[in-house]
């Protein structure tokens, strides 16, 4: 039985290591999508700014006029514009954090701290796994292996301690 448990733990550790080795590549693909999203939001907001200036408004004034318009369609576009402006600020902040991160593993940590969930979901759906040929990919794989193995050992040891028969105190006949 011990051999089966140990083999399962090793298989789990290898699986976690393989998955973890993909983290730097996922971070790279996420960063590429992030750049594309930031570029597109900047383009849309620049168009809004241009229209606002052409009508003698500021960006905030134009968004507020759109939001308070009695036409439901126009008001919804105003809400969407406000959401785009807020999202652009969040994505630019994350882009700054990624550019300041120390290497690919630092980018993985930066993304894990504050991911843009729609962007992460889209990255995951289109994710193309890569063979980890970089040092960071290999290190991430080894860290994942150690995490998987250590987690399994902790669970197995806890289960073994709980399953051990307990000794009953010996009583001496009187």
PEHUBEL-V577858 format. One record per backbone hydrogen bond with DSSP energy under -1.0 kcal/mol. NH is the residue of the N-H (numbers start at 1). CO is the residue of the C=O. E is the energy in kcal/mol with one decimal. If there is no record, write none. Layout:
((NH | CO | E) (NH | CO | E))
//
This chain:
((5 | 1 | -2.2) (6 | 2 | -2.6) (7 | 3 | -2.4) (8 | 4 | -2.5) (9 | 5 | -2.4) (10 | 6 | -2.2) (11 | 7 | -2.5) (12 | 8 | -2.6) (13 | 9 | -2.3) (14 | 10 | -2.4) (15 | 11 | -2.4) (16 | 12 | -2.6) (17 | 13 | -2.3) (18 | 14 | -2.4) (19 | 15 | -2.4) (20 | 16 | -2.8) (21 | 17 | -1.9) (22 | 19 | -1.2) (23 | 20 | -1.4) (26 | 22 | -2.5) (27 | 23 | -2.6) (28 | 24 | -1.9) (29 | 25 | -2.5) (30 | 26 | -2.7) (31 | 27 | -2.5) (32 | 28 | -1.9) (33 | 29 | -2.0) (34 | 30 | -2.8) (35 | 31 | -2.3) (36 | 32 | -1.8) (37 | 33 | -2.7) (38 | 34 | -2.7) (39 | 35 | -2.4) (40 | 36 | -2.2) (41 | 37 | -2.6) (42 | 38 | -2.5) (43 | 39 | -2.0) (44 | 40 | -2.4) (45 | 41 | -2.6) (46 | 42 | -2.5) (47 | 43 | -1.8) (48 | 44 | -2.0) (49 | 45 | -2.9) (50 | 46 | -2.4) (51 | 47 | -2.3) (52 | 48 | -2.6) (53 | 49 | -2.7) (54 | 50 | -2.2) (55 | 51 | -1.1) (56 | 53 | -1.5) (57 | 52 | -3.5) (62 | 58 | -2.6) (63 | 59 | -2.5) (64 | 60 | -2.4) (65 | 61 | -2.4) (66 | 62 | -2.3) (67 | 63 | -2.8) (68 | 64 | -2.2) (69 | 66 | -1.1) (75 | 71 | -2.5) (76 | 72 | -2.3) (77 | 73 | -1.9) (78 | 74 | -1.9) (79 | 75 | -2.0) (80 | 76 | -2.5) (81 | 77 | -2.4) (82 | 78 | -2.3) (83 | 79 | -2.6) (84 | 80 | -2.5) (85 | 81 | -2.3) (86 | 82 | -2.2) (87 | 83 | -2.7) (88 | 84 | -2.6) (89 | 85 | -1.7) (90 | 86 | -2.0) (91 | 87 | -3.0) (92 | 88 | -2.7) (93 | 89 | -1.9) (94 | 90 | -2.3) (95 | 91 | -2.6) (96 | 92 | -2.2) (97 | 93 | -2.1) (98 | 94 | -2.5) (99 | 95 | -2.1) (100 | 96 | -1.5) (103 | 101 | -1.4) (107 | 103 | -1.7) (108 | 104 | -1.9) (109 | 105 | -1.9) (110 | 106 | -2.4) (111 | 107 | -2.4) (112 | 108 | -2.4) (113 | 109 | -1.9) (114 | 110 | -1.2) (120 | 116 | -3.0) (121 | 117 | -2.7) (122 | 118 | -2.1) (123 | 119 | -2.3) (124 | 120 | -2.5) (125 | 121 | -2.4) (126 | 122 | -1.7) (133 | 131 | -1.3) (138 | 134 | -2.1) (139 | 135 | -3.0) (140 | 136 | -2.7) (141 | 137 | -2.1) (142 | 138 | -2.5) (143 | 139 | -2.8) (144 | 140 | -2.5) (145 | 141 | -2.5) (146 | 142 | -2.7) (147 | 143 | -2.5) (148 | 144 | -2.9) (149 | 145 | -3.0) (150 | 146 | -2.8) (151 | 147 | -2.5) (152 | 148 | -2.2) (153 | 149 | -2.6) (154 | 150 | -2.2) (155 | 151 | -2.2) (156 | 152 | -3.1) (157 | 153 | -2.7) (158 | 154 | -2.1) (159 | 155 | -2.5) (160 | 156 | -2.5) (161 | 157 | -2.3) (162 | 158 | -1.9) (163 | 159 | -1.8) (164 | 160 | -1.2))
//
